[in-house]
Structures are given as C-alpha cells and as structure tokens.
Amino acid sequence: MKKSRLVWLTGYEDLRLHDQKGFKEAFTKAAERNEFVVPIFVIDPKIYLRSRSSSSLRRLHKCLSSVEKEISSLSSSSSSLHNLVVRTGSSSWVIPALAQEINAVACHVIADDVVSNMRNAQRSTCDSLAEMGVDVLRWNNCLRPTAPWAGNSDQLPNFFPDYCKIANALPAMAPDDKVDNISSNAQMVDSMILRSEGIPKLQEFIRMAELATPNAVLEAKSSRQQYCSTNEPYEVIISEKWSTEIGAKNALEEYCRVGKNGFTNKHFIASDASNIGSNGKSMYASSVARIVKNHSPDDVLAQREGPTKAFSSAIALGALSARDVLDAARNRSPVTTPVFWWDGRAKIECPDDNRAGLLPSDNNIWGRSSEGCLSDVCEWREWFHLLAERSLALQEMGEPATSGGEKLKTNNNSGDHRENGHVNYWRWKGQHLVRYLTWPAGKDYDAQEEEKRTPAILLVHGFAASAEQWERLVYSIREQTIKSNDGKDVTPPIFAIDLLGFGYSEKPGLSYTQYLWESQIVDFAFEVMEATPLVMVGNSIGGGLSAGAAASLGKTICRGLVLCNTAGVLLDPDTYDGYNANDSGAEIKSNINSHTEAALEGNPNEAPYSPVPILGNKSLDTFGLSIVKIIYPQIEDRLSIIYGNRMQNADAAVVFAIQQSALSPGSPNVIGSGQKLAPNRPLNEVLMGIGEDGEEGFPVLVVKGLDDRVSSPEAAKSRAERFSKLNPKTVNVETIEDAGHCPHDDAPDKVAHAMLKWFASSLQDTTVTLEVRTVKEKDATSVTK
C-alpha cells in the first residue's frame, strides 16, 4: 500500500492552507517520495463542543466548512492530496487508527497549545503515534524562529522591555503564501477512499455541543431570569465575515488599503456593537454600543480596537496567519523616502521587509499609525503566548510557575505562608489567553455528603493585581479547615482568575468596561467551572465585578459572595428607592425599571458617552502611559499604603508581579479605558435582587479592613456601616481593625477565619465547626462583628 502523510488540523492557529507549515512540509516530502497527503480534523466533543459558547461554535464551524471546501477544490487537481477527513471522537485513538489505516509514515501537527485540554490531547496522540513508529513533525507560528527563546522558553526575559531589546534586532519570519509541491501527475498505486463524516451542518454541530455539555450549564443558560448574555460587541460581523481564510484575508487587504480609520468607521457602527437581532441582550455589548453611539467609531474606540476585533478570532483559529498580518503591517507601500529607526546606539535604515519601520518596542506617546496598530495585535499576542509557554514549561519541570513563585525562589519570604497554585490557561471567546490558578479540593472533600460540601471558590483580584495575590488566603483557608475538622481536609476546589488586562492574561486593545470583565467571569463559570455551585470572593474592583457577575449567574450557581474592601456604588439603604431615570435632556424611556435593564439598553436615560474634549481618544493611551511611568518607580513605596500593618506581606513576589504586569504591552490602554465606563449598577440592586422573584438577595459576607488608606479609614468605616444596613438576614459584615485595602493578603488568617465562620452559618455547611482557637489569640481580638 502506498505510504501517506497525515496533516492533523487542531483548530488552534492552523485552519488554513496558506502559510501553514504542516501542509508545506507534507506537500514537499510527499512530492519527493510519491506519497499521499491526508488532512484530518477530529471533532473531540470534550475539546471543541463541551460548554462552549454559541459564538465560538459558529466561528469554528464556519472556519472548518471553509477549510473543507478549499481542500476539496485543491485535491480535485491533485491525485496525491485527499479531501479533508473528519471524524468524531478522541484524537488519541482516532488519529493512530487512521495512521494505521493509511500506512502513514509521518504526522505533521502544530506545536502544543497552552490550553490544557488541547495540550494534553496533542501530547497523548503524538506519544501514541511515536510508539507506532510514525514520525511526528511539529511546527509553530512564532514570529521570530531565531530568537533565543525559540524551543527554549526559559530564555524568555521576565519583562516585556527586556524582551524587546532582543526582539527588535531579530528578523520576523516572512509568510510563505504558496501552496505548491503537490504532485498532480503522480499515479495512485492504490485507491484512497477514506471514511469521512464531513463537517456537520451548523444546527447539528450545535446539537452535538448540547449533548456534550453538562445539564447544569444548559439549564443555567436557558434561564433568562438568571443569566444575561455575554455576547461580545460586533459578534455577528466577526463570525459571519472574518472567520474564514478568504474572509480574513479580504479584511486584511481592505484594512491596508483604506487604513485603520476607514476600516473601523465602516465596520464598527453602534447598532452592530449591540448585535441587534442576535439572541439575548448583553451588557458588555451594550456598554460598547453606548460608547460608539453618536460618534465616529475611530474617535471613541480604543486605538487598536478595529484590528483587534477584526483579526483576533481569525488568528486564534488559524484562518489567518499572524505572520501574514505582521508582514502586511510592516511592508508599507509605496515608500518615497527611507524609513529609519534608532536602536539606542545608531540610526538604522529599515530593511525592505519592514518598510513601515515597526518594532515590538514601539510605544508612541501620542497616537499610533494604522500599520502600528495592526502590528501591535500580533506582537502583543506573541508576548503573552510566550509567557504562557514559559510558565507551563517551568511548571512541568517542577519549578515555580507564577511570577511570585519565581521571585520567592531566590528571595526569602518573611511574610505569611503561601499555597502555590497550579497554572492553567483558557482562551476567552476563543480569542484571548486568560491565565487562572487552581487548588484541588482537600483529600476528604469528596467523602462528604454532597449537600454538605462547601461550594467551590472563585477568587477575583483587584485593579493592578493578579491571581497570585490570593495564595496566602488559600493557605490560611486550608490550614484552618484542617484544624477545625480534626485533621480532615474538606477544603473545596479553588480557582483564581487573571482578569483580561492584568497579570499573565492578554491585554488586547479593547475598550475595557466593567461589563467586559463581568462577562469574562460569567463565561469562566460556565466554560471552565461548568456551572459548578460556587462562592465568589472579590477584592476592590474584583468585588464589584463579582457582585455583578453573581447577579447574572443567579443563585443556583452563585451560592454566596465574599467582598473584601469592595469597589462599587453603594447608596444609602435608608434612602435608596430603586431605579430612577435621570433627565439628561433626552427623551426618557419609561419602560426601564432597574439599573440592570438600563445597562442592557445601553443606559439611554443617562448622559451619553462624551470623549475627551480637544485632546480626543488618543489622549487615553497617553494618560495611561503617563500613569505607568509615574507610578512604576514608586510601586514599593505605594505598597506601604496597602500593606501598612503587615509590610512583610508586601514581599518581593508582590512587587515583582505588579511591575511585570505594569510593563506589559496594553497596560496604558487598560488604565485609560477607565474613562469609558458605563454607569454602574449600585450594589444595592445586584446584591439584593431586582424584585422579579420576590426572593431575598445573595448570602453576602463583607470583610472590611478599616485601616484602608486607599480610600481612608473614615470612608472604610462609613462604608461598613452602610453595608450593615442592607439586609441583616443576608448580609454579614466583619470588620478588621488593623487590615487595609487588601485584607485577604495582609491579614489572611483573619479573613479565612471570618469566611469559614460564615460558611458554617450562612451556607449551612455543618461540616465546618470552626473554633476561635484556629486564629492566634492576639489576632482574634481584632475580628469583630
């Protein structure tokens, strides 16, 4: 039987024919050796279908259908290329079985993804193929294959500016847009007709996803009283126009021809932002539609929002090569005068493959060109992907994988103990990498009766912080749980997420609003935690976001909230009387009865969004960059405001994590986006419900560090008093006299003590019988009700 080569398409950066190294190498070697090339895509329900959002399913389906059609067209002119083979199951057994069936000598597949389920599938499948004697040939989409970190991630610098010093001088790999070396004259020795299920129709694809998804997720999503849509702005146009190789390439050509302003103003209008006509209203989409309403999109959206929205999904799927995008940005044409850049020592003329003179380090103080914005989409994405690869490589070697862990490896920690988390990655909306940490349930957790288990815990950090900041609290929770249960560890599973724009998560050029982050949290609860009953714990802005996400998730999923010095509007409960339309000079919509309904409508009764006068939208990035430059040298000193009572906990790891994130590309835009926030829903409403079902609000524990020097001790005390008036039946307030703005990190023992006591009383967790002795006696005196 004639020998064959497999090209395994994974749906991660490889769903295209052009500038696809797997096809290129397979075609070249097959032509030399008179072999078949057999492309395959395996629909693994656990990877592609289970708990996935409808938008990601539609984009994947559209991209796959397009790839199948293009391969079919190409194979019709070549006897050595087979049509795309599509089969359902686990790749770990489907692909080895096909390899045996076609007498495969090699399998060409992209390098390991950083998302765990795909990463594990790739590794187990490749191991099986290797055991069969099949050569496994890996390839990647890296922009700079000659970099010292290529294939050796421990060479990657910790800080983006240090990375840029090296990357600036390295050539970016040019795309190979030819699909050649396919033998059209080869005579088939054997007929090659393979079973293929084909790409199912969209409705069948969605039905397959429903069958693969836990009932808890399906039921929660179908309950509109509990679940608000998390549709992203411009979801329809992204899915319909730019999810295929042809569509994405046409968009790229148009962008380069008309420029960022022309492209953004044509495609990103207000009505499309809110996805009118799609199922379910989204506060995230509506908040962006509010920004664009009455304004030219390019005047109000983030500088890089047009190209970020247009190409992020296509690059993530692989419908479009990142190298193609970078090449289009760099090769500005025509050029009438030479372009130069300064490498810190001399003036250097830019080479022909970078006529626009773009570098990874570019960070213009005032404005960004069309080419620069397009380049940043690729450069920023590359950096965060490399960081993820580095973290996972360290973890797999048994080394500390978080920024804090790395730093503490060489610096003694004199503060409270940490419980290092396990690093994981998730691709939000199928586009942007999000890091999260996990801690497994205690060894005795599953032995409990299910109704007595404490719900899982989801930790949400505050502004400029990251998931590492929860490691001390996790240690204290586990330690006190074991002590209070006579040695049994019934600690629930714990998750801590890096919000988009912070920590190791990507910082794409989007307009950040509170509803973007709430949508991210809701999607995480569905796609990663799969609607597992949970308690959300949030600090600062993370508290306000957790409260909003909890209202969207509903009480079936979110069983309670712990708010540590939370941000968010809290009106005086004595005078609060619900939603009242504000007369801003516009016609009042009287059918809106709550702040949530107003947010879903884009806050039509509030003053419309107003861009920065005179200076315009570009000034937001300038402002953010100025803040970073001013604050960065003062980070250690400013931590004394937050950790004033426990400076030992403001250790090298805390400083390192904040510094690393602050210098990441995209940070100035995250800071500047604060000017675009929509009106907030008051905590009075999201915590107590909006009266649709007559039920009481969520069980809430408010932990308030009274020595909060970020606001002021006086403001902290006043806010604690307001919380105590909300509803004594559902809201418990614990004040800690000598804790500051981040009590979970500067007083973790006391916060853990308050949480476990609250779990026992408010969540009816009879397995927790916490005794005051679990907190040092000197500490227990400062924990008051």
C-alpha positions in Angstrom: 0.0 0.0 0.0 1.2 3.5 -0.9 2.6 5.4 2.1 0.9 8.5 3.4 1.4 11.6 5.5 -1.1 12.9 7.9 -1.7 16.7 8.4 -3.5 17.0 11.7 -5.6 20.2 12.0 -6.2 21.1 15.6 -8.3 24.3 15.3 -5.6 26.1 17.1 -3.8 28.6 14.7 -3.8 26.1 11.8 -7.1 26.1 10.0 -5.8 27.4 6.6 -3.9 26.3 3.5 -1.6 29.2 3.0 1.4 29.9 5.3 0.7 26.6 7.0 3.9 24.8 7.7 2.3 21.4 8.2 0.8 21.4 4.7 4.0 22.9 3.3 6.3 20.3 4.7 3.9 17.4 4.0 3.5 18.5 0.3 7.2 18.9 -0.1 8.1 15.5 1.3 5.2 13.7 -0.4 6.3 15.0 -3.8 9.8 13.8 -3.2 8.6 10.3 -2.1 5.4 9.8 -4.1 3.2 9.7 -1.0 -0.4 10.7 -0.2 -1.2 13.7 2.0 -4.2 13.1 4.2 -5.5 16.1 6.2 -7.7 15.3 9.2 -9.8 17.1 11.8 -11.1 15.2 14.8 -14.2 16.6 16.4 -13.4 15.8 20.0 -16.6 16.8 22.0 -14.6 17.4 25.2 -12.3 19.9 23.4 -14.5 21.7 20.8 -18.1 21.3 21.9 -18.4 20.9 25.7 -19.7 24.0 27.4 -18.5 26.2 24.5 -20.3 29.5 23.8 -22.5 29.7 20.7 -20.3 32.3 19.1 -17.1 30.1 19.4 -19.1 27.2 17.9 -20.3 29.3 15.0 -16.8 30.6 14.2 -15.2 27.2 14.4 -18.0 25.7 12.2 -17.6 28.4 9.6 -13.9 28.1 9.5 -13.9 24.3 9.3 -16.5 24.4 6.5 -14.4 26.8 4.5 -11.2 24.8 5.0 -13.0 21.6 3.9 -14.2 23.3 0.8 -10.7 24.7 -0.1 -9.0 21.4 0.4 -11.6 19.7 -1.7 -11.0 22.2 -4.5 -7.2 21.7 -4.3 -7.4 17.9 -4.1 -9.5 17.8 -7.3 -6.4 18.8 -9.2 -4.0 16.5 -7.4 -4.0 12.8 -7.0 -1.8 13.0 -4.0 -4.0 15.1 -1.8 -7.0 13.6 -0.2 -10.1 15.5 0.9 -10.3 16.6 4.5 -11.1 13.6 6.7 -13.5 14.4 9.5 -14.2 12.0 12.4 -15.7 12.3 15.8 -14.0 11.0 19.0 -10.8 11.4 20.9 -7.8 12.2 18.8 -5.7 9.9 21.0 -7.3 6.9 19.3 -8.9 8.3 16.1 -5.6 9.6 14.6 -3.5 6.5 15.4 -6.2 4.3 13.9 -6.3 6.4 10.8 -2.5 6.3 10.6 -2.6 2.6 10.6 -5.4 2.5 8.1 -3.5 4.7 5.5 0.0 3.3 6.2 1.2 6.7 7.5 4.9 7.4 7.9 4.6 10.8 9.4 2.1 13.2 11.1 2.5 17.0 10.7 1.0 18.9 13.6 1.3 22.3 15.2 3.3 22.6 18.5 1.4 22.1 21.8 -1.3 24.6 22.7 -1.2 26.2 26.1 -4.8 25.4 26.8 -4.7 22.2 28.9 -7.3 20.0 27.2 -5.8 20.5 23.7 -2.3 20.4 25.1 -3.0 17.0 26.7 -4.7 15.7 23.6 -1.8 16.7 21.4 0.7 15.0 23.7 -1.1 11.8 24.2 -1.8 11.5 20.5 1.7 12.2 19.5 3.1 9.7 22.0 0.8 7.0 20.6 2.0 7.8 17.0 5.6 7.7 18.1 5.1 4.3 19.7 3.7 3.1 16.3 6.8 4.3 14.5 5.1 7.3 12.9 7.4 10.4 12.7 5.7 13.3 14.5 6.8 16.6 12.9 5.9 19.7 14.9 5.7 23.2 13.6 4.7 26.6 15.0 3.6 30.1 14.1 6.3 32.0 16.0 7.2 35.4 14.6 10.9 35.0 15.3 12.2 31.5 15.0 15.8 32.6 15.5 15.1 34.1 19.0 17.0 32.5 21.9 13.7 31.5 23.5 12.5 29.6 20.4 12.4 26.0 21.7 13.9 27.1 25.0 11.3 29.1 26.9 13.4 29.6 30.0 15.5 32.1 27.9 12.5 34.4 27.7 13.0 37.6 29.7 10.5 38.3 32.5 9.8 41.8 31.4 8.5 43.0 28.0 11.0 45.8 27.6 13.9 43.3 28.1 12.2 41.0 25.5 12.0 43.9 23.1 15.7 44.7 23.3 16.4 41.3 21.8 13.3 41.0 19.5 13.8 44.5 17.9 17.0 43.3 16.3 15.7 39.9 15.0 14.0 39.4 11.7 10.4 38.4 11.7 9.6 35.3 9.6 8.0 36.1 6.3 4.8 34.2 5.4 5.0 31.5 2.7 1.9 32.1 0.8 2.5 29.4 -1.8 0.6 26.1 -1.8 2.9 24.1 -4.1 4.8 20.8 -4.4 1.5 19.0 -4.7 2.1 16.3 -7.4 -0.7 16.5 -9.9 0.9 13.8 -12.2 1.5 11.1 -9.6 -0.2 7.8 -10.4 -2.1 6.4 -7.4 -0.9 2.9 -6.7 -3.9 2.1 -4.6 -7.3 3.8 -4.5 -7.6 6.0 -1.5 -11.2 6.4 -0.4 -11.4 7.1 3.3 -14.4 7.3 5.5 -15.2 10.9 6.5 -18.2 12.1 8.4 -17.8 15.6 6.9 -18.4 18.8 8.7 -22.0 18.6 10.1 -24.5 21.3 9.4 -24.4 24.2 11.9 -27.6 23.1 13.7 -26.3 19.6 14.0 -23.0 20.9 15.2 -24.8 23.0 17.9 -26.9 19.9 18.8 -23.7 17.9 19.2 -22.4 20.6 21.6 -25.6 20.4 23.7 -25.2 16.7 24.0 -21.6 17.1 25.2 -22.4 19.9 27.7 -23.5 19.2 31.3 -27.1 19.8 32.1 -26.2 22.3 34.7 -24.7 24.6 32.1 -27.6 24.2 29.6 -30.2 24.8 32.3 -28.5 27.9 33.6 -28.0 29.4 30.1 -31.7 28.7 29.2 -32.9 30.6 32.3 -33.0 34.2 31.2 -34.0 35.5 34.6 -30.8 34.2 36.0 -28.5 34.6 33.0 -27.7 37.7 31.0 -26.0 37.1 27.6 -22.3 37.7 27.4 -22.2 38.3 23.7 -19.2 40.4 22.7 -19.6 43.6 20.7 -19.7 43.0 16.9 -20.0 39.3 17.5 -22.2 38.8 14.4 -19.9 40.6 11.9 -16.8 38.8 13.3 -18.5 35.4 12.9 -20.0 36.0 9.6 -17.3 37.9 7.8 -13.9 37.2 9.3 -13.9 33.6 10.4 -12.5 32.1 7.2 -9.2 32.4 5.4 -10.8 34.1 2.5 -12.9 36.5 4.6 -10.0 37.3 6.9 -7.6 37.9 4.0 -10.1 40.2 2.3 -10.5 42.2 5.5 -6.7 42.4 5.9 -6.4 43.7 2.3 -9.1 46.2 2.9 -7.6 47.4 6.2 -4.2 48.0 4.5 -5.9 49.8 1.6 -8.2 52.2 3.5 -6.4 52.5 6.8 -7.5 52.0 10.3 -9.9 54.9 10.4 -11.7 54.0 7.2 -11.9 50.3 8.2 -13.0 50.9 11.7 -15.6 53.5 10.8 -17.1 51.3 8.1 -17.5 48.1 10.1 -17.8 49.0 13.8 -21.0 51.1 14.0 -23.1 51.4 17.1 -26.0 49.1 16.1 -23.7 46.3 15.2 -21.9 46.7 18.5 -25.1 45.7 20.3 -25.7 42.8 17.9 -29.3 43.8 17.2 -31.2 40.7 16.1 -29.0 38.2 17.9 -30.3 36.2 20.8 -30.1 37.8 24.2 -29.0 41.3 25.2 -25.6 41.8 26.6 -24.4 44.4 29.0 -20.9 44.1 27.6 -22.1 44.7 24.0 -24.4 47.5 25.1 -21.7 49.3 27.0 -19.6 49.5 23.8 -22.6 50.5 21.7 -23.1 53.3 24.2 -19.5 54.5 23.6 -19.9 54.4 19.8 -23.4 55.9 19.7 -23.4 59.5 18.2 -19.7 59.3 17.5 -17.3 58.1 14.8 -16.1 54.7 15.9 -12.4 55.5 15.4 -12.8 58.6 17.6 -14.0 56.7 20.6 -13.0 53.0 20.4 -9.5 52.0 21.7 -6.8 52.8 19.2 -6.2 49.2 18.3 -9.8 48.0 18.7 -10.6 47.9 15.0 -7.8 45.4 14.0 -8.1 43.6 17.3 -11.8 42.8 16.8 -11.3 42.1 13.1 -8.4 39.6 13.3 -8.1 38.1 16.8 -10.6 35.3 16.2 -9.1 34.5 12.7 -5.6 34.3 14.1 -6.6 32.2 17.0 -8.4 29.7 14.7 -5.6 29.8 12.2 -7.8 31.2 9.4 -5.2 33.9 9.2 -1.5 33.7 9.9 -0.1 36.1 12.4 2.9 36.3 10.1 0.6 37.5 7.3 -0.8 40.2 9.5 2.6 41.4 10.7 4.0 41.3 7.1 1.1 43.4 5.9 1.7 46.0 8.6 5.5 46.2 8.0 5.6 46.3 4.3 4.0 49.7 3.8 3.9 50.7 0.2 4.7 52.9 -1.6 7.7 54.4 0.3 9.1 57.5 -1.2 11.8 58.2 1.5 13.8 55.7 3.5 12.5 54.8 7.0 14.9 54.7 9.9 14.7 53.5 13.5 17.0 54.1 16.5 18.4 51.0 18.2 19.8 53.0 21.1 23.2 53.5 19.5 22.8 54.4 15.9 20.3 55.4 13.2 19.5 52.3 11.1 17.6 52.2 7.8 14.7 49.7 8.0 15.0 46.7 5.7 12.7 46.0 2.8 10.7 43.6 4.8 9.9 46.3 7.4 9.4 49.4 5.3 7.0 50.8 7.9 9.8 50.7 10.5 7.7 48.9 13.1 9.3 47.2 16.2 7.9 45.2 19.1 9.0 48.0 21.4 7.0 50.8 19.7 5.0 52.7 22.2 4.3 56.1 20.8 3.3 58.7 23.3 0.8 60.3 21.0 -1.2 58.2 18.6 -0.5 55.1 16.6 -0.5 54.6 12.8 -2.7 52.1 11.0 0.3 49.9 10.4 1.4 50.2 14.0 -2.0 49.2 15.4 -2.0 46.2 13.1 1.5 45.2 14.1 0.6 45.5 17.8 -2.2 43.0 17.5 0.4 40.4 16.6 3.3 41.5 18.7 1.3 41.7 21.9 -0.4 38.4 21.3 3.0 36.8 20.7 4.4 38.1 24.0 1.6 36.7 26.1 1.7 33.4 24.3 5.4 33.1 25.0 4.8 34.0 28.7 2.2 31.2 28.9 4.6 28.7 27.3 7.3 29.7 29.7 5.1 29.3 32.7 3.9 25.9 31.7 7.4 24.7 30.9 8.6 25.7 34.4 5.6 24.0 36.0 6.2 20.8 34.1 9.8 20.8 35.3 8.6 21.2 38.9 9.7 24.8 39.1 7.6 27.7 40.4 5.4 28.8 37.5 3.9 32.1 38.8 5.7 35.4 38.9 5.5 35.4 42.7 6.8 31.8 42.9 9.8 32.6 40.6 10.8 35.6 42.7 10.4 33.9 46.0 12.7 31.1 44.8 15.6 33.4 45.2 14.2 35.7 47.9 13.2 34.6 51.4 9.5 35.2 52.2 9.3 36.7 55.6 5.5 37.2 55.4 2.6 34.8 55.8 2.7 31.5 54.1 1.6 31.0 50.5 -0.1 28.0 48.9 1.2 27.9 45.3 -1.5 27.4 42.7 -1.4 25.3 39.6 -1.1 27.4 36.4 -3.8 26.9 33.7 -4.9 28.8 30.6 -8.2 29.3 28.9 -9.0 31.1 25.6 -11.8 33.6 26.3 -14.3 33.9 23.4 -11.9 31.6 21.6 -9.6 34.5 21.1 -7.7 35.9 24.1 -5.5 33.9 26.6 -6.5 34.1 30.2 -4.5 32.6 33.0 -6.0 31.1 36.1 -4.7 29.2 39.1 -6.3 26.2 40.7 -6.0 24.4 44.0 -7.6 21.0 44.2 -10.3 20.0 46.8 -9.0 18.7 50.1 -8.4 14.9 50.3 -11.6 14.4 52.4 -13.9 16.8 50.4 -15.4 14.1 48.2 -16.1 11.9 51.2 -18.7 14.4 52.5 -22.3 14.2 51.6 -22.8 16.3 48.5 -25.3 18.7 50.1 -22.9 19.4 53.0 -19.9 20.4 50.8 -18.9 24.0 50.7 -19.3 25.3 47.1 -16.2 25.8 45.0 -14.5 29.2 45.5 -13.7 31.6 42.7 -11.3 34.4 43.6 -11.3 37.7 41.6 -8.4 40.2 42.2 -8.5 44.0 42.2 -7.0 46.6 39.9 -3.3 46.1 39.0 -3.3 42.8 41.0 -3.3 39.2 39.8 -4.2 35.7 40.8 -1.1 35.3 42.9 -2.4 37.7 45.4 -4.8 35.0 46.7 -2.1 32.4 47.6 -1.9 33.5 51.3 -5.6 33.3 51.8 -5.8 29.9 50.2 -3.1 28.7 52.6 -5.0 30.0 55.6 -8.3 28.6 54.5 -6.8 25.1 54.0 -4.9 25.3 57.3 -7.9 26.4 59.4 -10.2 24.0 57.7 -8.0 21.1 58.6 -7.6 22.3 62.2 -11.3 22.8 62.6 -12.2 19.4 61.3 -9.9 17.3 63.4 -7.4 16.8 60.7 -9.8 16.3 57.8 -9.2 18.5 54.8 -12.6 19.3 53.3 -11.4 22.5 51.6 -13.4 23.0 48.4 -11.8 23.3 45.0 -10.5 26.9 44.5 -10.0 28.9 41.3 -8.3 32.3 40.9 -8.6 34.2 37.6 -6.5 36.9 36.0 -8.9 39.4 34.5 -8.2 40.4 30.9 -5.7 43.2 31.0 -4.0 42.1 34.2 -1.5 39.6 35.4 -0.5 37.0 32.7 -3.7 37.3 30.8 -3.6 39.1 27.5 -4.1 42.9 27.3 -5.7 43.3 23.8 -6.5 46.7 22.5 -10.2 46.8 23.5 -12.4 49.3 25.3 -12.4 47.9 28.8 -15.6 48.3 30.8 -16.9 46.6 34.0 -19.3 44.6 31.8 -16.4 43.2 29.7 -14.9 41.8 33.0 -18.2 40.6 34.3 -18.8 38.7 31.0 -15.4 37.1 31.4 -16.2 36.0 34.9 -19.6 34.6 33.8 -18.1 32.7 30.9 -15.4 31.3 33.1 -18.1 30.0 35.5 -19.8 28.3 32.6 -16.9 27.1 30.3 -14.2 26.3 32.9 -16.1 25.6 36.1 -19.1 24.3 34.2 -21.8 25.8 36.3 -20.5 24.2 39.5 -22.1 25.9 42.5 -19.6 28.4 43.8 -18.9 31.3 46.2 -17.2 34.3 44.6 -14.6 36.2 46.6 -13.6 39.6 45.2 -11.3 42.4 46.3 -11.6 46.1 45.3 -12.9 46.2 41.7 -12.9 42.5 41.8 -15.6 42.7 44.5 -17.8 44.9 42.4 -17.3 42.7 39.3 -18.1 39.6 41.3 -21.3 41.1 42.6 -22.4 41.9 39.0 -21.4 38.5 37.7 -23.2 36.9 40.5 -26.4 38.7 39.6 -26.0 37.4 36.0 -25.3 33.8 37.1 -28.1 33.6 39.6 -28.4 31.9 43.0 -28.5 28.4 41.5 -24.8 28.8 40.6 -23.6 31.5 42.8 -24.4 30.5 46.4 -22.8 33.5 48.0 -20.4 36.4 47.9 -17.4 37.5 50.0 -16.5 41.1 49.3 -13.1 42.3 50.6 -12.9 46.1 50.7 -15.0 46.0 47.6 -15.4 48.7 45.0 -18.8 49.6 43.5 -21.6 52.1 44.1 -23.3 51.6 47.4 -26.2 54.1 48.0 -27.6 54.8 51.5 -30.0 51.9 52.1 -32.1 54.2 54.3 -33.0 56.4 51.2 -32.4 54.0 48.3 -35.6 53.5 46.3 -34.5 51.6 43.2 -34.0 52.8 39.7 -34.9 56.4 38.8 -34.4 57.7 35.3 -32.1 60.7 35.2 -33.3 63.5 33.0 -30.3 64.2 30.9 -32.2 66.3 28.3 -33.0 63.2 26.3 -36.4 61.5 26.0 -36.9 59.2 29.0 -37.6 55.5 28.3 -40.2 54.8 31.0 -40.2 51.0 30.4 -36.9 50.6 32.2 -37.4 49.5 35.8 -34.0 48.6 37.1 -30.3 49.5 36.7 -29.8 46.1 35.1 -32.4 46.8 32.4 -30.9 50.2 31.8 -27.4 48.6 31.4 -28.9 46.1 28.9 -30.4 49.0 26.9 -27.1 51.0 26.9 -28.2 53.4 29.7 -30.5 55.5 27.5 -31.7 57.7 30.4 -28.2 58.6 31.4 -25.9 61.3 29.9 -24.4 59.9 26.7 -20.7 59.0 26.5 -18.5 62.0 25.9 -15.0 61.6 24.5 -12.1 63.6 26.0 -12.6 67.2 24.8 -10.0 68.8 22.5 -7.3 66.1 23.1 -9.6 63.3 21.9 -9.4 59.5 22.2 -5.7 59.2 21.7 -5.1 61.0 25.0 -6.4 58.0 26.9 -3.3 55.9 26.0 -1.1 58.9 26.7 -2.7 59.2 30.1 -2.3 55.5 30.8 1.3 55.5 29.8 2.0 58.6 32.0 0.4 56.9 35.0 2.6 53.8 34.4 5.8 55.9 34.1 4.9 57.9 37.2 3.8 55.0 39.4 6.3 52.3 38.4 9.3 53.7 40.3 7.0 54.2 43.3 5.4 50.7 43.4 7.3 49.5 46.5 6.6 52.7 48.4 3.0 52.8 47.4 2.5 49.2 48.7 3.0 50.7 52.2 -0.4 52.3 51.8 -2.0 49.0 51.1 0.1 46.8 53.5 0.8 49.4 56.2 0.0 47.0 59.0 1.8 43.9 57.5 4.6 45.1 55.3 6.2 41.7 55.4 3.5 40.6 53.1 4.4 43.2 50.5 7.3 41.0 49.6 9.4 40.7 46.5 6.8 38.5 44.9 4.0 41.1 45.2 6.3 43.9 43.8 7.5 41.7 41.0 4.0 40.7 39.9 2.8 44.3 39.8 5.9 45.5 38.0 5.7 42.8 35.4 2.1 43.5 34.6 2.5 47.2 34.5 5.2 47.0 31.8 3.2 44.5 29.7 2.0 45.8 26.3 -1.5 47.1 26.5 -1.4 48.3 30.1 -1.8 52.0 29.3 -4.9 51.3 27.3 -6.4 49.3 30.3 -5.8 52.3 32.5 -7.1 54.9 30.0 -10.3 52.9 29.4 -11.4 53.9 32.9 -12.8 57.0 31.3 -15.2 54.9 29.2 -17.0 53.0 32.0 -20.8 52.9 31.7 -22.9 54.0 34.7 -22.6 51.4 37.4 -25.4 49.3 38.8 -25.5 50.0 42.5 -24.6 47.2 44.8 -27.9 47.7 46.5 -29.6 46.2 43.4 -27.2 43.5 42.4 -26.8 42.1 45.9 -30.5 42.3 46.9 -32.1 41.4 43.6 -34.4 43.5 41.4 -37.6 42.1 42.8 -38.6 39.8 39.9 -39.0 36.7 42.0 -39.5 38.2 45.4 -36.6 36.2 46.8 -34.0 37.6 49.2 -30.6 38.5 47.9 -27.4 36.5 47.9 -25.8 35.5 51.2 -23.0 38.1 51.5 -20.0 38.4 53.7 -18.5 41.8 53.7 -14.9 41.8 55.0 -13.8 45.4 55.7 -10.3 46.3 56.6 -10.9 49.5 58.5 -7.3 50.8 58.0 -7.9 51.3 54.3 -5.6 54.0 53.3 -6.5 53.8 49.6 -9.9 55.4 50.4 -9.4 56.4 54.1 -10.1 54.8 57.4 -13.1 57.1 57.8 -14.5 56.1 54.5 -14.0 52.4 55.2 -15.9 52.7 58.5 -18.7 54.6 56.9 -19.0 52.0 54.1 -19.0 49.2 56.5 -21.9 50.8 58.3 -23.8 51.2 55.0 -23.4 47.5 54.2 -24.7 46.6 57.7 -28.0 48.3 56.8 -28.6 46.4 53.5 -30.3 43.3 54.9 -29.2 41.7 58.2 -30.7 38.4 57.1 -28.4 38.1 54.1 -25.5 40.5 54.6 -22.9 39.9 57.3 -20.2 42.5 58.0 -16.9 41.6 59.5 -14.5 44.5 60.3 -10.8 44.0 60.8 -9.3 47.0 62.6 -5.7 46.6 61.5 -6.2 45.4 57.9 -6.1 47.6 54.9 -7.4 47.7 51.3 -6.3 44.1 50.6 -7.3 42.3 53.8 -7.1 38.9 52.2 -3.4 39.4 51.6 -2.3 41.4 54.6 -4.5 39.7 57.1 -5.2 36.3 55.5 -5.7 34.4 58.8 -8.4 36.7 59.9 -10.2 36.8 56.6 -10.0 33.0 56.4 -11.4 32.8 59.9 -14.3 35.1 59.0 -15.0 33.2 55.8 -15.1 29.7 57.5 -17.4 31.0 60.2 -19.7 32.5 57.5 -19.6 29.2 55.5 -20.9 27.4 58.6 -23.7 29.8 59.4 -24.8 31.2 56.1 -24.2 28.3 53.8 -25.4 25.7 56.2 -22.1 23.9 56.0 -22.5 21.7 59.1 -19.1 20.0 58.4 -17.3 23.2 59.4 -17.2 23.6 63.1 -14.6 26.4 63.3 -13.2 27.3 66.7 -11.7 30.6 67.6 -8.6 28.8 68.6 -7.7 28.4 64.9 -6.7 32.1 64.9 -4.0 33.3 67.1 -5.4 34.8 70.2 -3.9 38.2 69.6 -5.5 38.2 66.1 -8.9 37.0 67.2 -9.4 40.1 69.3 -9.4 42.3 66.3 -12.0 40.3 64.4 -15.4 41.9 65.3 -18.9 41.6 64.0 
